[in-house]
């Protein structure tokens, strides 16, 4: 009898725990791509990339000029001048290599700076939906690569409506 009551108590407890959990999903990247501010972010990134490319081209031009000057006048340079010019050329060469390696990192940092306020807006709207509909957990499908999530628990559209973003026509 005690075992039956214990089993019944565990069963009822597990049902109440399940009833208290409401899990939903959101695709924050999709919402971000539909926000009007995303156009400004893209334009700013293009402008920043153009500036980086111009900076690189300036350095490359300076490097090419130094190399051409060195090749043209190397016979007239003293050993000390040759060493100085070679060091300058090698320094610029290293700067160019370093810049090329850092460029993608700089672009990612800039993208993060520009999109952070947008993610905060998405988060704020999501929290309102979570409070209104009593969700206990929300998974971001664009980050964790969920294998499956039932669409009826997806709050992406509700968050977009809260942000005033129209759903794209399919």
C-alpha positions as CSV (number, residue, x, y, z in Angstrom):
1,X,0.0,0.0,0.0
2,X,2.8,2.4,0.9
3,X,4.5,1.6,-2.4
4,X,1.3,2.4,-4.4
5,X,0.9,5.7,-2.5
6,X,4.6,6.6,-3.1
7,X,4.3,5.8,-6.8
8,X,1.1,7.8,-7.1
9,X,2.8,10.8,-5.2
10,X,5.8,10.6,-7.6
11,X,3.5,10.4,-10.6
12,X,1.5,13.5,-9.5
13,X,4.6,15.4,-8.7
14,X,6.1,14.7,-12.1
15,X,2.9,15.9,-13.8
16,X,2.9,19.1,-11.9
17,X,6.6,19.7,-12.7
18,X,5.9,19.1,-16.4
19,X,3.0,21.4,-16.3
20,X,5.2,24.2,-14.9
21,X,7.7,24.0,-17.7
22,X,7.0,25.8,-21.0
23,X,9.8,25.8,-23.6
24,X,9.9,27.9,-26.7
25,X,12.2,28.8,-29.5
26,X,13.3,31.9,-31.3
27,X,15.4,32.6,-34.4
28,X,17.2,35.8,-33.4
29,X,19.3,35.9,-36.5
30,X,16.2,35.9,-38.7
31,X,14.6,38.7,-36.7
32,X,17.9,40.7,-36.9
33,X,17.9,40.2,-40.7
34,X,14.4,41.6,-40.9
35,X,14.9,44.7,-38.8
36,X,15.1,48.0,-40.7
37,X,18.2,48.9,-38.7
38,X,20.0,45.9,-40.3
39,X,20.3,47.9,-43.5
40,X,22.2,50.7,-41.6
41,X,24.4,48.0,-40.0
42,X,25.2,46.6,-43.5
43,X,26.0,50.0,-44.9
44,X,28.2,50.9,-41.9
45,X,30.1,47.6,-42.3
46,X,30.6,48.3,-46.0
47,X,31.9,51.8,-45.2
48,X,34.2,50.4,-42.5
49,X,35.4,47.7,-44.9
50,X,36.1,50.3,-47.6
51,X,38.1,52.4,-45.1
52,X,40.1,49.3,-44.1
53,X,40.8,48.5,-47.8
54,X,41.9,52.1,-48.4
55,X,44.3,52.0,-45.4
56,X,45.7,48.7,-46.8
57,X,46.1,50.2,-50.3
58,X,47.9,53.2,-48.8
59,X,50.4,51.0,-47.0
60,X,50.8,48.8,-50.1
61,X,51.5,51.8,-52.3
62,X,54.0,53.1,-49.8
63,X,55.7,49.7,-49.8
64,X,55.8,49.5,-53.6
65,X,57.3,53.0,-53.8
66,X,59.9,52.1,-51.2
67,X,60.8,48.9,-53.1
68,X,60.9,50.8,-56.5
69,X,63.1,53.5,-54.9
70,X,65.4,50.9,-53.4
71,X,65.8,49.0,-56.7
72,X,66.4,52.2,-58.6
73,X,68.9,53.7,-56.2
74,X,70.5,50.7,-54.5
75,X,73.8,51.2,-56.2
76,X,74.1,54.7,-54.9
77,X,73.2,53.9,-51.3
78,X,75.8,53.3,-48.6
79,X,75.7,50.1,-46.7
80,X,74.1,51.9,-43.8
81,X,71.4,53.4,-46.0
82,X,70.7,50.0,-47.6
83,X,70.3,48.4,-44.2
84,X,67.9,51.2,-43.2
85,X,65.9,51.0,-46.4
86,X,65.7,47.2,-46.2
87,X,64.5,47.3,-42.6
88,X,61.9,49.8,-43.6
89,X,60.7,47.6,-46.5
90,X,60.6,44.5,-44.2
91,X,58.7,46.5,-41.6
92,X,56.0,47.5,-44.1
93,X,55.9,44.0,-45.4
94,X,55.2,42.7,-41.9
95,X,52.6,45.5,-41.4
96,X,50.7,44.5,-44.5
97,X,50.7,40.8,-43.5
98,X,49.6,41.6,-40.0
99,X,46.8,44.0,-41.3
100,X,45.5,41.3,-43.6
101,X,45.3,38.8,-40.8
102,X,43.6,41.3,-38.5
103,X,41.1,42.7,-41.0
104,X,38.5,39.9,-40.6
105,X,38.8,40.2,-36.8
106,X,38.3,44.0,-37.0
107,X,35.2,43.5,-39.2
108,X,33.7,41.0,-36.7
109,X,34.4,43.4,-33.8
110,X,32.7,46.2,-35.7
111,X,29.7,44.0,-36.6
112,X,29.3,43.0,-32.9
113,X,29.4,46.7,-31.9
114,X,26.7,47.6,-34.4
115,X,24.4,44.7,-33.8
116,X,24.6,44.6,-30.0
117,X,21.9,47.3,-29.6
118,X,19.7,45.4,-32.0
119,X,20.1,42.1,-30.0
120,X,19.2,44.0,-26.9
121,X,16.0,45.2,-28.6
122,X,15.2,41.6,-29.6
123,X,16.0,40.4,-26.1
124,X,13.7,43.0,-24.5
125,X,10.8,42.1,-26.8
126,X,11.4,38.4,-26.2
127,X,11.3,38.9,-22.4
128,X,7.9,40.6,-22.8
129,X,6.6,37.7,-24.8
130,X,8.1,35.3,-22.2
131,X,6.3,37.1,-19.4
132,X,3.0,37.4,-21.3
133,X,2.9,33.7,-22.3
134,X,4.6,32.2,-19.2
135,X,7.6,30.5,-20.9
136,X,10.2,29.1,-18.6
137,X,12.9,28.5,-21.3
138,X,13.6,29.9,-24.7
139,X,16.2,28.3,-27.1
140,X,17.8,30.3,-29.9
141,X,17.5,28.1,-32.9
142,X,20.0,30.1,-34.9
143,X,22.8,29.4,-32.4
144,X,22.5,26.0,-30.9
145,X,21.5,24.1,-34.1
146,X,18.5,22.3,-32.6
147,X,17.6,19.1,-34.4
148,X,13.8,19.7,-34.0
149,X,11.5,22.2,-32.5
150,X,7.7,22.3,-32.8
151,X,6.7,25.5,-34.7
152,X,3.8,26.1,-32.3
153,X,6.4,27.0,-29.6
154,X,8.3,29.3,-31.8
155,X,8.0,32.9,-30.6
156,X,9.9,34.5,-33.5
157,X,6.8,36.0,-35.1
158,X,5.5,37.3,-31.7
159,X,8.8,39.0,-31.0
160,X,8.8,40.5,-34.6
161,X,5.3,41.8,-34.0
162,X,6.3,43.3,-30.7
163,X,9.2,45.1,-32.5
164,X,6.9,46.3,-35.2
165,X,8.6,44.2,-37.9
166,X,6.5,42.9,-40.8
167,X,6.8,39.2,-41.6
168,X,8.3,38.7,-45.1
169,X,5.9,37.4,-47.7
170,X,6.8,33.8,-48.6
